[in-house]
Amino acid sequence: MLFYFSLAILVFVLGAQLWLRFFINRGGLTRVNTQINADIFKYIFLISLFLIFSLLFYQSFKQYQLWSQNEISQYLLPPYRSINYFIFYVFRRIFAPYLISLTVAILFSFTAKLLNKKYEERFFYPEEYYLGALAIFLMSHPGWLFYLIFLIFIYLLIHFYSLLITHYSLQRISLYYLWIPTAIFVILISKWVEHLSLWSLLKI
């Protein structure tokens, strides 16, 4: 369920990003409209947090029901066992992956803002704080690690292409249109990546 839900959010955000760029901001990305876009994606990020964690609570509820109806696992629940065992289980198996990716997403957004402020907004457009944070969060753990690896690889590939093929090194390549498509790609291949030993090693 979370797989399709996260994918749907990313596809929606990509559509919103393209719609804002080609139908609303036809004149280009100016300081004014990028700030408006940033506010829009900020609210999308916050709404996505609410929706994902609502689903996690729903999964926890369904897990409790499943255990309570099983002849063996019911003994892991009250009154046979403390509720703390179940809380620890759902925290570790259901909530922890998204809490980790949320922490990384917040750190990214905070660091990106600091770097941009220090270097006069040279690296990111304002909405990228939330596009990047949303993508990282939806990857959960350890998916966000693979996401960043793919993102850096694609970024370097573009640089390599511009240098060797066109013989022109771009001064600045924006990640503006890479955050969400890369996240969609990683989610789509996640079913395959999950079988890698590295994924199992990094998984909680």
DOGU-420361 format. One record per residue (C-alpha): x, y, z. Coordinates in Angstrom, 1 decimal. Example, Ala and Ser with C-alpha at 12.3 -4.5 7.8 and 13.67 -1.06 7.14 Angstrom:
2
(rodo (12.3 -4.5 7.8))
(rodo (13.7 -1.1 7.1))
//
This chain:
204
(rodo (0.0 0.0 0.0))
(rodo (2.8 2.5 0.9))
(rodo (4.6 1.6 -2.3))
(rodo (1.6 2.7 -4.5))
(rodo (0.7 5.6 -2.2))
(rodo (4.3 7.0 -2.3))
(rodo (4.4 6.6 -6.1))
(rodo (1.1 8.4 -6.5))
(rodo (2.3 11.3 -4.4))
(rodo (5.5 11.6 -6.4))
(rodo (3.6 11.4 -9.8))
(rodo (1.2 14.1 -8.5))
(rodo (4.2 16.3 -7.4))
(rodo (5.9 15.9 -10.7))
(rodo (2.7 16.8 -12.5))
(rodo (2.3 19.9 -10.3))
(rodo (5.9 20.8 -10.9))
(rodo (5.6 20.7 -14.7))
(rodo (2.2 22.5 -14.6))
(rodo (3.6 25.3 -12.5))
(rodo (6.6 25.6 -14.8))
(rodo (5.0 25.4 -18.2))
(rodo (1.5 26.9 -17.6))
(rodo (1.9 29.3 -14.6))
(rodo (5.6 30.4 -14.8))
(rodo (6.0 30.6 -18.5))
(rodo (8.3 33.5 -18.2))
(rodo (10.9 31.4 -16.3))
(rodo (11.8 30.8 -12.7))
(rodo (12.0 34.2 -11.0))
(rodo (12.5 34.9 -7.3))
(rodo (8.9 35.7 -6.8))
(rodo (7.3 32.7 -8.5))
(rodo (9.9 30.3 -7.0))
(rodo (8.9 31.5 -3.6))
(rodo (5.2 30.9 -4.4))
(rodo (6.1 27.5 -5.7))
(rodo (8.1 26.8 -2.5))
(rodo (5.0 27.6 -0.4))
(rodo (2.9 25.2 -2.5))
(rodo (5.4 22.3 -2.2))
(rodo (5.9 23.0 1.5))
(rodo (2.2 22.3 2.0))
(rodo (2.4 19.3 -0.2))
(rodo (5.3 18.0 1.9))
(rodo (3.4 18.5 5.2))
(rodo (0.2 16.9 3.8))
(rodo (2.3 14.0 2.6))
(rodo (3.8 13.6 6.1))
(rodo (0.3 13.5 7.6))
(rodo (-1.0 11.0 5.0))
(rodo (2.0 8.6 5.3))
(rodo (1.9 8.5 9.1))
(rodo (-1.8 8.0 9.0))
(rodo (-1.2 5.0 6.9))
(rodo (1.5 3.8 9.3))
(rodo (-1.0 4.0 12.2))
(rodo (-3.5 2.1 10.1))
(rodo (-1.0 -0.6 9.4))
(rodo (-0.2 -0.8 13.1))
(rodo (-3.9 -1.2 13.8))
(rodo (-4.3 -4.0 11.2))
(rodo (-1.2 -5.7 12.6))
(rodo (-2.7 -5.7 16.1))
(rodo (-5.9 -7.2 14.7))
(rodo (-4.0 -9.8 12.8))
(rodo (-2.0 -10.9 15.9))
(rodo (-5.1 -10.9 18.1))
(rodo (-6.9 -13.3 15.7))
(rodo (-4.0 -15.7 15.5))
(rodo (-3.9 -18.6 17.9))
(rodo (-0.1 -18.2 18.5))
(rodo (0.6 -14.4 18.1))
(rodo (-2.3 -13.5 20.4))
(rodo (0.0 -14.5 23.3))
(rodo (2.2 -11.6 22.3))
(rodo (-0.5 -9.1 23.2))
(rodo (-2.3 -8.1 26.4))
(rodo (-3.4 -9.7 28.7))
(rodo (-0.7 -12.3 28.0))
(rodo (2.1 -9.9 27.4))
(rodo (2.8 -6.2 28.0))
(rodo (1.6 -3.8 25.3))
(rodo (5.2 -2.5 25.2))
(rodo (6.3 -5.5 23.1))
(rodo (3.8 -4.7 20.4))
(rodo (4.6 -1.0 20.5))
(rodo (8.3 -1.7 20.1))
(rodo (7.6 -4.1 17.2))
(rodo (5.5 -1.7 15.2))
(rodo (7.9 1.2 16.0))
(rodo (10.9 -0.9 14.6))
(rodo (9.2 -2.6 11.7))
(rodo (6.7 0.1 10.6))
(rodo (7.6 3.6 11.9))
(rodo (11.4 3.5 12.2))
(rodo (12.2 3.4 8.4))
(rodo (10.1 6.6 7.8))
(rodo (11.3 8.3 11.0))
(rodo (14.9 7.8 9.8))
(rodo (14.1 9.1 6.3))
(rodo (12.2 12.0 7.8))
(rodo (15.2 12.9 9.9))
(rodo (17.5 12.8 6.8))
(rodo (14.9 14.9 4.9))
(rodo (14.8 17.6 7.6))
(rodo (18.6 17.6 7.8))
(rodo (18.8 18.0 4.0))
(rodo (16.3 20.9 3.9))
(rodo (18.1 22.7 6.8))
(rodo (21.6 22.2 5.3))
(rodo (20.4 23.2 1.8))
(rodo (18.9 26.4 3.2))
(rodo (22.2 27.2 5.0))
(rodo (24.3 26.6 2.0))
(rodo (22.1 28.6 -0.2))
(rodo (22.1 31.5 2.2))
(rodo (25.8 31.4 2.6))
(rodo (26.5 31.3 -1.2))
(rodo (23.7 33.8 -2.2))
(rodo (21.2 31.1 -3.4))
(rodo (23.6 29.6 -5.9))
(rodo (22.7 26.0 -5.5))
(rodo (19.0 25.5 -5.0))
(rodo (15.7 27.2 -5.9))
(rodo (13.5 27.7 -2.8))
(rodo (11.1 24.8 -3.7))
(rodo (14.0 22.4 -4.0))
(rodo (14.2 22.3 -0.2))
(rodo (10.8 20.6 -0.2))
(rodo (11.1 18.6 -3.4))
(rodo (14.3 17.0 -2.1))
(rodo (13.0 16.5 1.4))
(rodo (9.8 14.9 0.1))
(rodo (11.6 12.5 -2.2))
(rodo (14.0 11.5 0.6))
(rodo (11.2 11.0 3.1))
(rodo (9.1 8.8 0.7))
(rodo (12.0 6.6 0.0))
(rodo (12.0 5.5 3.7))
(rodo (15.1 3.6 5.1))
(rodo (17.3 2.3 3.5))
(rodo (15.7 3.5 0.2))
(rodo (16.9 7.1 0.7))
(rodo (20.5 5.9 0.5))
(rodo (20.0 4.3 -2.9))
(rodo (18.0 7.4 -4.0))
(rodo (20.9 9.7 -3.2))
(rodo (23.4 7.4 -4.9))
(rodo (21.3 7.4 -8.1))
(rodo (20.7 11.2 -7.9))
(rodo (24.5 11.8 -7.6))
(rodo (25.2 9.4 -10.4))
(rodo (22.7 11.1 -12.7))
(rodo (24.1 14.5 -11.8))
(rodo (27.7 13.4 -12.5))
(rodo (26.6 11.8 -15.7))
(rodo (25.1 15.0 -17.0))
(rodo (28.4 16.8 -16.1))
(rodo (30.4 14.1 -17.9))
(rodo (28.2 14.4 -21.0))
(rodo (28.4 18.2 -21.1))
(rodo (32.2 18.0 -20.8))
(rodo (33.1 15.1 -23.2))
(rodo (30.2 15.2 -25.7))
(rodo (29.5 18.9 -26.1))
(rodo (33.0 20.0 -24.9))
(rodo (31.3 22.5 -22.6))
(rodo (31.3 22.3 -18.9))
(rodo (28.1 23.9 -17.4))
(rodo (28.7 26.4 -14.6))
(rodo (25.7 25.1 -12.7))
(rodo (23.4 22.1 -13.3))
(rodo (20.2 22.4 -11.3))
(rodo (18.7 19.4 -9.7))
(rodo (15.3 21.0 -10.1))
(rodo (13.9 18.5 -12.5))
(rodo (15.8 15.5 -11.1))
(rodo (14.5 15.2 -7.5))
(rodo (11.1 13.7 -8.3))
(rodo (11.8 11.7 -11.5))
(rodo (14.8 10.0 -9.8))
(rodo (12.6 9.2 -6.8))
(rodo (10.0 7.7 -9.1))
(rodo (12.6 5.6 -10.8))
(rodo (14.1 4.3 -7.5))
(rodo (10.6 3.4 -6.2))
(rodo (9.8 1.5 -9.4))
(rodo (13.0 -0.6 -9.1))
(rodo (12.8 -0.9 -5.3))
(rodo (11.2 -4.4 -5.6))
(rodo (14.4 -5.6 -7.3))
(rodo (16.8 -3.6 -5.1))
(rodo (15.2 -5.0 -2.0))
(rodo (16.7 -8.4 -2.9))
(rodo (20.2 -7.1 -2.9))
(rodo (22.4 -8.1 0.1))
(rodo (23.3 -4.5 0.6))
(rodo (19.7 -3.6 1.2))
(rodo (19.3 -6.4 3.7))
(rodo (22.5 -5.3 5.5))
(rodo (21.2 -1.7 5.8))
(rodo (17.7 -2.5 6.6))
(rodo (16.6 -2.2 10.3))
//
